[in-house]
Amino acid sequence: MNYEFSERLQKLPPYLFVRIEQMIAEKRKQGVDIIDFGIGDPDLPTPQPIVDTLCQEAGRPGNQNYSSSQGEKSLRDAIAKWYGVRFGVEVDPDTEVCVTLGSKEAIFNISQAFVNCGETIVAPSPGYPVYSGASTLFNEAKCVQVPLQEKKGWLLDVDDCPKGAKMLYANYPNNPTGATCDVAYLKKVQDWCRDNNTIFCYDNAYSEMCFDGYMAPSALQAGKDCIEFGSFSKTFNMTGWRLGYAVGNKDLIAGLKKCKGQIDSGAPIFVQKAGITGLELYKESGKLPEIIQRNMEVYSERRSVLVEGLRKLGLEVVMPKATFYVWAKTGMGSAEFAEKMLDVGVVCTPGTGFGPTVDGFVRFAVTKPVDRIREALTRMEKLF
């Protein structure tokens, strides 16, 4: 029997990081020592208090049952409290918060909940591939990829966006560029979306990965005509735990909950209990917990070593104020540069994987120790 993919699945391009993983596996088979700056997966461990809570809670029989698609009440309460401490925003844990399986599924499911066939989704280019990929194709929607411009600090300019779109995605601190924004910018975007009856979806997964005194804002500080996605993955080095949240307008949250109710039964309860421990590390506004601050200091040092090294090699690089990504202008095509790097066992992500408008850029994730970063720079020097 011939099993043929659905037409929508055939239209979906191969997921960028799956292809990178395949290329890495092939090189390793050849005996190549790979230094991987490709996928944004933290190498630092999950904070021990979170791990300890998981171990304790996993052994409790009541925590081994189904949760719910909206998440445990205790975690929703903790998320609401965290928003008050971190951003000074009051949210209702019952109507304005939904626990998610990481932020990725929520970014996809919000489009499932609200976008109809033929409607338009606005996605930044470059941007997280889910915005323009699965969110669009699985809804048989149209995607307008709006170019982000280096001269505008990689900020999405709403004046470049089509009016009448059903949904708009934005993401700051930004993956892949590391660009940042302030509340005034978020208010401008939210006002534009309100005026144009467009759903504003804000991906804030990197809100806690900030350097040099910068603290990322929440879109909810500009108002609640939006839905914001957050994640425990990057803040607490919990990528494999698959835990996140959506916060915002109660009608948008209700739609997400209804969609999720047909698809999943919630994150494991013991994982949610561990997530509470992470959020409770935050004690005061404007200050990261000590354990998170130490992680950021590690990433900051790596960022500086890599940026300075790439500059010496002749690449144009801006020192990012947030995320653990370094966005570099290569002076050649993105794919060509990435292939040259792979020849010396160094993996970076071609910018074209994030959108068609940024050929000539690549992304490095500083998820390797300083000694490995220096080794990578030494290898790269042979190519320049």
Secondary structure, 3 states (H helix, E strand, C coil): CCCCCCHHHHHCCCCHHHHHHHHHHHHHHCCCCCEECCCCCCCCCCCHHHHHHHHHHHCCHHHHCCCCCCCCHHHHHHHHHHHHHHHCCCCCCCCCEEEECCCHHHHHHHHHHHCCCCCEEEEEECCCHHHHCHHHHCCCCEEEEEECCHHHCCCCCHHHCCCCCCEEEEECCCCCCCCCCCHHHHHHHHHHHHHCCCEEEEECCCCCCECCCCCCCCHHHHCCCCEEEEEHHHHCCCHHHCCEEEEECHHHHHHHHHHHHCCCCCCCHHHHHHHHHHHCCCCCCCCCCHHHHHHHHHHHHHHHHHHHHHHHCCCEECCCCECCEEEEECCCCHHHHHHHHHHCCEECEEHHHHCCCCCCEEEEECCCCHHHHHHHHHHHHCCC
